[in-house]
Each structure stands twice: as C-alpha cells, then as structure tokens.
Amino acid sequence: MTLTARELLDTTTGRLAPDPGTNRLLPLIARGAAGRDTLAALALEQRHVIAADRRSFRHLAERSAAEEPASAPFFAMLAEGEERAAQRLGSFAGACGVDEARAMEYEPLPGCQAYPSYVARLALDGTPADVVLALSANFSAWGGYCATIADALRRHYGFSDEACGFFDFFAEPAPELDQRAREAVQAGLEAGRIDEDLVHRYGRLLQSYETMFWHTLWELEQR
C-alpha cells in the first residue's frame, strides 16, 4: 500500500524517536539542578548552531527552487524561523550572565557543533524531500525538549517570559511548517524521489548528533 505524505511523516518520526533517557542534561534542567554556567554554554552553543543552520536552510531553499520546487517553501520558512529564534536567544543568554564580550571570546565545543555541521552537509548533497523528512522527525524531539526547558527556567530559575522566548518559540506547534513539509513530501512521493533508506540514515545521524550536543553539555556538569 502506498503511504500518504502524512503517514510517511508520522512513521518516520516514530522510527527515529530518541530513547527518553538519551538526553542526560534535560532531567537536570527540568528539576533545576543544572548549573547556570551550563545554561550559559547552551546559549553560547546555540548562537553558533542558529547561525550555521540559517545558512544551511537558505542554501537548501535555493537548491530546492531549482531541483524540487515543492520543498523550497519548507526550507525558506526554516531559515526565517532561525532568524526569529536568533532575535530571542539574546534574552536567554543575558539571563544566564552572558554579555557580548563573553560571547565573542567563547570557543564552541566540537560535540555541540557536529549537528549543524551535518546539516550543512545535507544542505550540499541531500535530496531535498528526503532532508525534509529527516529534519521533520528530528524537530519533533527538539520541540519537546524546548517545552521542558521553558517550563523549568520559569519554575526553578526565575527566568522571565522574555528570557524563555527562545525555547517557547520552538515549543509552539507550527501548523504552517507542517503543511509545507507535507507538500514537499507529497511531491517527492509523486515524483518517486523519496529514498526511505536514505531518510532513515539522515535522521539517525541527525538524532545521534543531537544526542551528542546534549551529552557534551551534560559533561560540563560532571567536572
């Protein structure tokens, strides 16, 4: 039986869902046990991730416009979202005690930057509709992490709504983005361009690098 785009998105997300215990840092933040220096590192690493992902998504939008036009709106919306997220990140960083001088001096951690590096690789040579599927599956877990963090920052750390805005943004449902993902995947299915094996590989690696990101920050708590 041929799957619809919605069914394929749902089954892919289910197959690639991370084990609940994979993110070791999240429970620490959730109960207010993570140090503020670790939260500051999270903010500083995200500065680099957001900037890199924004460029990758713009490139994917440009590639898609020429190769798979139905995927272009999805990536264009992602790039716009990264721009909006960057505008909110400063308030979180400031609440963590990060000023511009500290941000400029900060050296990013390799384990945290593997994820955007792989996204950049997909931007260069991934089939756009396959990348839409893999990213959509990964974003499902990321949104849940952000909802947990936003709640914990208010409950345990006394952060303002403005300081939590970065995580609120990613935790919110995104029906328009979901619709654009369905349109991209449907066009890919109709053109016979979806390679589920490649999608699973992309998604598995994305999720592994996501786990590496959080594990690298968790290790800061062990020092």
Secondary structure by P-SEA (a helix, b strand, c coil): ccccaaaaaaaaaaaaccccccccaaaaaaaccccaaaaaaaaaaaaaaaaaaaaaaaaaaaaaaaccccaaaaaaaaaaaaaaaaaaaaaaaaaacccaaaaaabbbbcccaaaaaaaaaaaccccaaaaaaaaaaaaaaaaaaaaaaaaaaacccccccccaaaaaaaacccaaaaaaaaaaaaaaaaaccccaaaaaaaaaaaaaaaaaaaaaaaaaaac
